[in-house]
C-alpha cells in the first residue's frame, strides 16, 4: 500500500454528491463497506489487481449501499494505491463443489498488499489531480 497526499482528504460532503463526482472518474463503492465507513475504488489496470482507493467515514446518517442513505454525509480520508496478487492459472488440487461454488465465485488474493510499482503510483496521482480539479472548482 502506498499512501498519497490529496486535497480531498478531510472533505465532508453528502454521500450522493461525493459518489456522483467520483463515478465520473470510474470509482465505485468498494465491497467492504458497512454502515459507518467504506471506500471508493478505481482499478488502475485491466487485470483489476492495482487499485486507487479513497476511504471515507460516515459523519451523519447511515450508509445503505450504492444509494447512500437519506441524509448520509461522509468525510473523505487519505487516498492510497494497493495491489493484490492472485494465483494465475488453474488450481491442480481444485475439486468441484457445487453448493459452495454458488458462494465462492472469486478467489482471495494471495497477497492483499503486494509491492506497488512506481508507474501505478504515478497513474494514481494523475487520476487524483483530475478528481481534485473537478471537485475543487
C-alpha positions as CSV (number, residue, x, y, z in Angstrom):
1,X,0.0,0.0,0.0
2,X,1.3,3.5,-0.9
3,X,-0.4,6.4,0.8
4,X,-0.9,9.5,-1.3
5,X,-1.3,13.2,-0.4
6,X,-4.5,14.7,-1.6
7,X,-6.6,17.8,-1.2
8,X,-9.6,15.5,-1.0
9,X,-8.6,14.2,2.5
10,X,-10.9,15.8,5.1
11,X,-13.6,17.0,2.7
12,X,-17.1,16.4,4.1
13,X,-20.0,16.0,1.6
14,X,-23.3,14.3,1.2
15,X,-22.7,10.7,0.1
16,X,-24.7,11.1,-3.1
17,X,-22.7,14.2,-4.2
18,X,-19.3,12.5,-3.5
19,X,-20.4,9.3,-5.2
20,X,-21.6,11.2,-8.2
21,X,-18.4,13.1,-8.7
22,X,-16.3,10.0,-8.2
23,X,-18.4,7.9,-10.6
24,X,-17.4,10.4,-13.3
25,X,-13.8,9.1,-12.8
26,X,-14.8,5.4,-12.8
27,X,-14.8,5.0,-9.0
28,X,-17.4,2.8,-7.3
29,X,-18.3,1.8,-3.8
30,X,-15.9,-0.9,-2.6
31,X,-17.3,-4.2,-1.4
32,X,-16.1,-3.9,2.2
33,X,-18.4,-1.0,3.2
34,X,-20.6,-1.1,6.3
35,X,-23.0,1.4,7.9
36,X,-20.2,3.7,9.2
37,X,-17.4,3.6,6.7
38,X,-16.3,2.4,3.2
39,X,-14.1,3.1,0.3
40,X,-14.4,4.4,-3.3
41,X,-12.3,2.2,-5.5
42,X,-11.0,2.5,-9.0
43,X,-9.0,-0.1,-10.8
44,X,-5.9,1.2,-12.5
45,X,-5.1,-1.8,-14.6
46,X,-7.0,-4.2,-16.9
47,X,-6.4,-7.2,-14.6
48,X,-8.1,-5.4,-11.7
49,X,-5.0,-6.0,-9.5
50,X,-4.0,-2.4,-8.8
51,X,-6.4,-0.1,-7.1
52,X,-6.7,3.6,-6.2
53,X,-8.8,3.7,-3.0
54,X,-10.3,6.7,-1.3
55,X,-11.6,5.7,2.2
56,X,-14.4,7.6,4.0
57,X,-16.2,7.7,7.3
58,X,-19.9,8.4,7.7
59,X,-20.3,11.5,9.9
60,X,-24.1,11.8,9.7
61,X,-26.7,9.2,8.9
62,X,-26.1,5.6,7.9
63,X,-24.6,4.2,4.7
64,X,-27.1,1.9,2.9
65,X,-25.1,0.8,-0.1
66,X,-24.7,2.4,-3.5
67,X,-27.6,4.8,-2.9
68,X,-26.0,6.1,0.3
69,X,-29.0,6.8,2.5
70,X,-31.2,9.7,3.4
71,X,-29.1,12.5,4.9
72,X,-25.9,10.4,4.8
73,X,-22.8,12.7,5.0
74,X,-19.2,11.3,4.6
75,X,-15.7,12.6,5.3
76,X,-13.1,11.5,2.8
77,X,-9.8,10.1,4.1
78,X,-6.3,9.9,2.6
79,X,-6.2,8.0,-0.7
80,X,-3.8,5.2,-1.3
81,X,-2.8,2.7,-4.0
82,X,-2.8,-1.0,-3.4
83,X,-2.0,-4.1,-5.4
84,X,-3.5,-7.6,-5.0
85,X,-1.6,-10.7,-6.3
86,X,-3.7,-13.7,-7.3
87,X,-2.7,-17.2,-8.3
88,X,-2.5,-17.4,-12.1
89,X,-3.7,-20.4,-14.0
90,X,-5.6,-23.5,-12.8
91,X,-5.6,-25.0,-9.4
92,X,-4.3,-28.6,-9.8
93,X,-5.9,-29.6,-6.5
94,X,-9.3,-28.0,-7.0
95,X,-12.4,-30.1,-6.5
96,X,-15.8,-29.5,-7.8
97,X,-18.0,-28.1,-5.0
98,X,-21.4,-27.4,-6.5
99,X,-23.0,-25.9,-3.4
100,X,-20.0,-23.8,-2.2
101,X,-19.3,-22.7,-5.8
102,X,-22.5,-20.7,-5.6
103,X,-20.9,-18.7,-2.8
104,X,-17.2,-18.8,-3.6
105,X,-17.1,-17.3,-7.1
106,X,-14.0,-15.2,-6.6
107,X,-10.6,-16.3,-5.3
108,X,-8.9,-14.5,-2.4
109,X,-5.7,-12.6,-3.2
110,X,-2.5,-14.5,-2.4
111,X,-1.1,-11.1,-1.3
112,X,-3.5,-8.3,-0.5
113,X,-0.7,-5.8,0.0
114,X,1.8,-6.6,-2.7
115,X,4.5,-4.0,-3.6
116,X,3.2,-1.3,-5.9
117,X,5.4,-0.3,-8.9
118,X,6.1,3.4,-9.4
119,X,4.2,3.6,-12.7
120,X,0.9,2.8,-10.8
121,X,1.7,5.4,-8.1
122,X,2.2,8.0,-10.9
123,X,-1.0,7.0,-12.6
124,X,-2.9,7.2,-9.3
125,X,-1.5,10.7,-8.8
126,X,-2.7,11.8,-12.2
127,X,-6.2,10.5,-11.5
128,X,-6.3,12.2,-8.2
129,X,-5.3,15.5,-9.8
130,X,-8.1,15.2,-12.2
131,X,-10.6,14.4,-9.4
132,X,-9.3,17.3,-7.3
133,X,-9.6,19.8,-10.1
134,X,-13.2,18.7,-10.8
135,X,-14.1,18.7,-7.1
136,X,-12.4,21.9,-6.1
137,X,-13.5,24.1,-9.0
